[in-house]
Amino acid sequence: MSSREVRLGNHQPVISVRDLVVGFNEKIVLDYLNLDIRLGEILGVIGASGSGKSVLLRAIIGLVPKQQGTIEMFGENIDTLSRERRRALERKWGVMFQHGALFSSLTVKQNIQFPMREYLDLSEPLLEELAMMKIEMVGLKPEAADKLPSELSGGMIKRAALARALALDPEIVFLDEPTSGLDPIGAGEFDQLIVALQKTLNLTVMMITHDLNSLHAACNRVAAIARGKVIEIGTIEEISASTDPWLRAYFQGERGRKLFGEFAPSPTANEI
């Protein structure tokens, strides 16, 4: 099998989205969208620019209000939780935003410690130890700890942002375009890091991406969003066989055929 093989313990959803509607003014972005994210998987989410991928992520974690629908996490409806229970649930997820979103006035170490200070009551020596552990975990050198984001390369910013997402030892990690802006070697190394961390830490990962290589290297399943809905979900092999025009262009275009050539058929003469 060409997509990454994994044995999931079961198909139990850790996140269930049902009939989700999100819009801005008169524009509906997500239109009764349904999605399950399984425990222990890396789910890639793809779609054209403006299709609502990042809106979906932000709606799940509560940064974007929804108009209708329900979102359950670990079997709990997040709309019905008390403030205390909501805060406890928030400790179970970490988010790596697109472009890193590091606090520019804080060092790498201070960025990683920020959620720890918000949610945990720890001594300064323990905060120091934990931050350095996260820095090592994502493959940064110790001297990066005291650097500001402006002193980091693009790849280092990505790793620092991932370290902050892992600060509270979450069970779920949300990644928004984690390899965008990286060169092919750097992107490949980051994909390998995500897979290694998922296995080591038993994470469930939702990864928004445009990167065909990331889908192949890291993802167990892929969900495609178009017209406000999840139009296909499955392994890369399964959704690459879709007859949807956008998915055919995505997987069976020149770049897709080079990467997925063994199961992405070339267009017929009538389709050219």
C-alpha positions as CSV (number, residue, x, y, z in Angstrom):
1,M,0.0,0.0,0.0
2,S,1.4,3.4,-0.9
3,S,-0.3,5.4,1.7
4,R,1.1,5.2,5.2
5,E,-0.1,2.0,6.9
6,V,-1.2,2.0,10.5
7,R,-3.2,-0.2,12.7
8,L,-5.7,1.9,14.6
9,G,-7.1,0.3,17.7
10,N,-10.6,0.9,16.5
11,H,-12.7,3.4,14.4
12,Q,-13.8,5.2,17.5
13,P,-14.2,8.9,16.7
14,V,-12.4,11.3,19.1
15,I,-14.0,14.3,17.3
16,S,-17.5,14.2,15.7
17,V,-18.8,17.1,13.7
18,R,-22.5,17.0,12.7
19,D,-24.4,19.4,10.5
20,L,-21.9,22.2,11.0
21,V,-22.9,25.5,9.5
22,V,-20.5,28.4,9.7
23,G,-20.8,31.7,7.7
24,F,-19.7,35.3,7.6
25,N,-22.3,37.9,6.9
26,E,-24.2,36.5,3.9
27,K,-21.6,34.0,2.9
28,I,-21.9,30.4,4.1
29,V,-18.5,28.7,4.3
30,L,-19.4,25.3,5.9
31,D,-22.9,24.1,4.9
32,Y,-24.1,21.2,7.1
33,L,-20.7,19.6,7.1
34,N,-20.1,16.2,8.8
35,L,-16.8,14.7,9.8
36,D,-15.4,12.1,12.2
37,I,-11.8,12.1,13.2
38,R,-10.7,8.7,14.5
39,L,-8.7,8.0,17.6
40,G,-5.0,7.7,16.8
41,E,-5.1,8.7,13.2
42,I,-3.4,11.4,11.2
43,L,-6.2,12.9,9.1
44,G,-5.3,15.2,6.2
45,V,-7.8,17.8,5.2
46,I,-7.6,19.2,1.7
47,G,-9.6,21.6,-0.4
48,A,-9.2,24.6,-2.7
49,S,-8.2,28.0,-1.3
50,G,-11.2,29.4,0.5
51,S,-13.0,26.1,0.8
52,G,-13.2,26.4,4.6
53,K,-10.4,24.1,5.8
54,S,-9.0,26.6,8.4
55,V,-12.5,27.7,9.3
56,L,-13.4,24.1,10.2
57,L,-10.3,23.8,12.4
58,R,-11.1,27.1,14.2
59,A,-14.8,26.1,14.6
60,I,-13.8,22.9,16.3
61,I,-11.5,24.6,18.8
62,G,-14.0,27.5,19.4
63,L,-12.3,30.4,17.7
64,V,-15.0,30.8,15.1
65,P,-18.7,30.8,16.1
66,K,-21.0,28.3,14.4
67,Q,-24.5,29.0,13.3
68,Q,-25.8,25.4,13.6
69,G,-24.6,21.9,14.3
70,T,-22.8,20.0,17.1
71,I,-19.2,19.3,17.8
72,E,-18.4,16.4,20.2
73,M,-14.9,15.8,21.5
74,F,-14.1,12.7,23.6
75,G,-17.9,12.0,23.5
76,E,-18.8,15.4,25.0
77,N,-20.8,18.1,23.4
78,I,-18.5,21.1,23.7
79,D,-21.5,23.5,23.8
80,T,-22.9,22.0,27.0
81,L,-19.7,22.0,29.0
82,S,-19.2,24.1,32.1
83,R,-16.3,26.6,32.1
84,E,-14.2,24.3,34.3
85,R,-14.9,21.3,32.1
86,R,-14.2,23.3,29.0
87,R,-10.8,24.4,30.3
88,A,-10.0,20.8,31.2
89,L,-10.9,19.7,27.7
90,E,-8.7,22.5,26.1
91,R,-5.7,21.0,27.9
92,K,-6.2,17.9,25.7
93,W,-5.5,19.6,22.4
94,G,-2.7,21.7,21.0
95,V,-2.7,23.9,17.9
96,M,0.0,24.8,15.4
97,F,-1.3,27.8,13.5
98,Q,-0.4,28.6,10.0
99,H,2.9,30.7,9.9
100,G,3.5,29.7,13.5
101,A,1.7,32.6,15.2
102,L,4.5,32.8,17.8
103,F,4.5,35.8,20.2
104,S,7.1,38.0,18.6
105,S,8.3,39.6,21.9
106,L,8.8,36.2,23.6
107,T,11.7,33.8,23.2
108,V,11.1,30.3,21.9
109,K,11.3,29.0,25.5
110,Q,8.9,31.6,26.7
111,N,6.4,30.8,23.9
112,I,6.4,27.2,24.9
113,Q,6.0,28.1,28.6
114,F,3.1,30.4,27.8
115,P,0.3,27.7,27.9
116,M,2.0,26.0,30.8
117,R,1.8,29.2,32.8
118,E,-1.9,29.5,31.8
119,Y,-3.0,26.1,32.8
120,L,-0.4,24.6,35.2
121,D,1.0,25.6,38.6
122,L,4.6,24.8,38.2
123,S,7.9,26.0,39.6
124,E,10.3,28.0,37.5
125,P,12.9,25.1,37.4
126,L,10.2,22.7,36.2
127,L,9.0,25.1,33.6
128,E,12.5,25.4,32.4
129,E,13.0,21.7,32.3
130,L,9.8,21.0,30.4
131,A,10.3,23.7,27.8
132,M,13.8,22.4,27.0
133,M,12.3,18.9,26.7
134,K,9.8,20.1,24.2
135,I,12.5,22.0,22.3
136,E,14.6,18.8,22.0
137,M,11.5,16.8,21.1
138,V,10.9,18.8,17.9
139,G,14.5,18.7,16.8
140,L,15.6,22.2,17.8
141,K,19.0,22.8,19.3
142,P,19.2,24.0,22.9
143,E,20.5,27.4,21.9
144,A,17.3,28.1,20.1
145,A,15.5,28.4,23.4
146,D,16.6,32.0,24.0
147,K,16.1,33.2,20.4
148,L,13.2,35.5,19.4
149,P,11.0,34.4,16.5
150,S,12.6,37.1,14.3
151,E,16.0,35.3,14.7
152,L,14.7,32.0,13.5
153,S,14.5,30.5,10.0
154,G,11.2,29.4,8.6
155,G,11.8,25.8,9.5
156,M,12.8,26.7,13.1
157,I,9.6,28.7,13.5
158,K,7.6,25.7,12.4
159,R,9.3,23.5,15.0
160,A,9.0,26.1,17.7
161,A,5.3,26.4,17.0
162,L,4.9,22.6,17.1
163,A,6.8,22.5,20.5
164,R,4.3,25.1,21.9
165,A,1.4,23.0,20.5
166,L,2.8,20.0,22.5
167,A,3.4,22.0,25.7
168,L,0.6,20.5,27.7
169,D,1.1,16.9,26.5
170,P,-2.1,17.0,24.4
171,E,-4.0,14.0,23.0
172,I,-5.1,15.8,19.9
173,V,-2.9,18.1,17.7
174,F,-4.3,20.5,15.1
175,L,-1.8,21.5,12.3
176,D,-2.7,24.3,9.9
177,E,-0.5,24.0,6.8
178,P,2.5,22.7,8.7
179,T,4.9,22.4,5.7
180,S,3.9,25.6,3.8
181,G,6.8,27.7,2.9
182,L,9.4,25.0,3.6
183,D,11.7,23.6,0.9
184,P,11.1,20.0,-0.1
185,I,13.8,18.6,2.2
186,G,12.6,20.6,5.1
187,A,9.0,19.6,4.4
188,G,9.9,16.0,4.2
189,E,11.8,16.1,7.5
190,F,8.8,17.8,9.1
191,D,6.4,15.1,7.8
192,Q,8.7,12.5,9.4
193,L,8.7,14.4,12.7
194,I,4.9,14.5,12.8
195,V,4.7,10.7,12.1
196,A,7.3,10.0,14.8
197,L,5.6,12.2,17.4
198,Q,2.2,10.7,16.6
199,K,3.6,7.2,17.2
200,T,5.6,8.1,20.2
201,L,2.9,10.2,22.0
202,N,-0.1,8.3,20.7
203,L,-1.6,11.5,19.2
204,T,-4.6,12.1,17.1
205,V,-3.7,14.6,14.4
206,M,-5.8,16.8,12.1
207,M,-3.6,18.3,9.5
208,I,-4.7,20.9,7.0
209,T,-2.4,20.8,4.0
210,H,-2.0,21.4,0.3
211,D,1.1,19.3,0.2
212,L,0.7,16.1,-1.9
213,N,3.9,14.6,-0.4
214,S,2.6,15.2,3.1
215,L,-0.6,13.3,2.3
216,H,1.5,10.4,1.1
217,A,4.1,10.4,3.8
218,A,2.0,11.2,6.9
219,C,-1.7,10.7,6.6
220,N,-3.8,7.6,7.3
221,R,-6.9,9.1,5.7
222,V,-7.8,12.3,3.8
223,A,-10.9,14.4,3.9
224,A,-11.7,16.6,0.9
225,I,-13.8,19.8,1.5
226,A,-15.7,21.5,-1.3
227,R,-19.0,23.3,-1.6
228,G,-19.1,23.6,2.2
229,K,-19.1,19.9,2.8
230,V,-16.8,16.9,3.1
231,I,-17.2,15.4,-0.4
232,E,-14.9,12.4,0.1
233,I,-13.0,10.8,2.9
234,G,-10.8,7.7,2.9
235,T,-7.3,6.6,2.1
236,I,-5.5,8.4,-0.6
237,E,-6.1,5.5,-2.9
238,E,-9.8,5.7,-2.3
239,I,-10.3,9.4,-2.8
240,S,-7.9,9.6,-5.7
241,A,-10.4,7.4,-7.6
242,S,-13.2,9.9,-7.1
243,T,-15.0,11.2,-10.1
244,D,-15.4,14.7,-8.5
245,P,-13.8,17.2,-10.9
246,W,-11.7,19.0,-8.3
247,L,-10.3,15.8,-6.8
248,R,-9.6,14.4,-10.3
249,A,-7.6,17.6,-11.1
250,Y,-5.9,17.5,-7.7
251,F,-4.7,13.9,-7.8
252,Q,-4.6,13.2,-11.5
253,G,-2.9,16.4,-12.6
254,E,0.7,16.3,-13.6
255,R,2.1,16.7,-10.0
256,G,-0.4,14.1,-8.7
257,R,0.5,11.6,-11.3
258,K,4.2,11.9,-10.6
259,L,3.6,11.2,-6.9
260,F,0.7,8.8,-7.1
261,G,1.2,7.3,-10.5
262,E,0.6,3.8,-9.5
263,F,-3.0,4.4,-8.8
264,A,-3.8,7.8,-10.4
265,P,-4.9,7.0,-14.0
266,S,-4.1,9.5,-16.8
267,P,-7.0,11.3,-18.4
268,T,-8.6,9.7,-21.3
269,A,-8.5,11.3,-24.7
270,N,-12.1,12.5,-24.2
271,E,-11.1,14.3,-21.0
272,I,-8.1,16.2,-22.5
